[in-house]
Amino acid sequence: MMNRYAVSTLAILLAACASRPVALVALPPAERAHEPDTTSTTTVSVRPVMLPGYLDNYPVVMRRDDGNVVVSKDTEWSERLSDAVERVLRAALSQRLGPSRVLIPGDGRIPDAELTVEFLELDPQNGVVSLDAKWTYACRNHANRSERTTLQVPLTDATASGVASATTAALSQFADQLASRADCTRRAS
């Protein structure tokens, strides 16, 4: 009888030791912008962003090479990546445009423009984080603007934290481009 308890206890202890807890990583805040852009008064609402399905899971994608996706075995995102990307992008735009111009859900005001972003890529590849995004400012006055942005940020640290930092740096550069085009004051023809 004592032997069964000892074997059971040993099995439980071994199982507990064999499974390491998963570490969680979050996207850090966006890099600070200089002074907010005051040349336009356009208010913007950021719609939920779209990410490729292989990215919008909890395991951190460490690299993607020729269609092969390698995920971290011991690190996951602390929140769904699409939620984190939207949060960081909204904060970065708020820094660049001014906090009163980037509306939050439930604000009650009607935005001059809704920003829709579909990320085709936002993942580590060959030593960089590659961002490829199609985006549209849908303006109330129908002066819509749609473009595609591609950029790369060096991945200086091949860890999950390094991927998170480089992803935020890419989103900050993307926000610079979006902020410079956030103007719905021109009229549609």
C-alpha positions, 0 to 999 in steps of 0.5 A: 500500500505504501509503495503505491502512494510513493509511486503515485507521488513520484509520478505527480512530482515528475509530471509537475517538473516536466512541464515548465510554465509558459512565459508571457510577452506583451508588445511594449508601448509605441516609441514616442513621437515628436510633437503631434501633427496640428496641420489637420483636425481630422478625427480617426477611429481605428477599426479592429485590425486583421492579421494572418491566421498563423500570427493571430494565435498565442504562440509567438512566431519566431520566424517564417522562412519560405512558408515554414512557420517556427513558433516559440515552444515556451513563450506566448503572447499575453493577449491575442496579437490582433488586440495588441497590434490594434492597441499599440497602433492606436496609442502610436497614432494618438501620440502622433495626431494628438489624443483628442483626434484618435477616438476610442470605442464608445467615445460617442463622437462621430469620426471624420475617418475610419482607419481599416488595416489588413496586415499581410505580414507582420512577422520575423523573416531573415533577421528583420520584422517585415510589415506589409499592410493594406490600409484605408482611411474611409472619410465621411466626406467620401474622400477615401484614401487607400494605400499599401505600406511595406517596411522592415525593422532589424530584429536585433534579438532573436528572442520572443522579447526581441520579436515584440520590440521589433514589432512595436518599432515596425508599428511605430514607423507605420503609425508615422506614415498613417499620421502623415496621411490622416487628412479628410479635409479635401473634398471628393470630386 
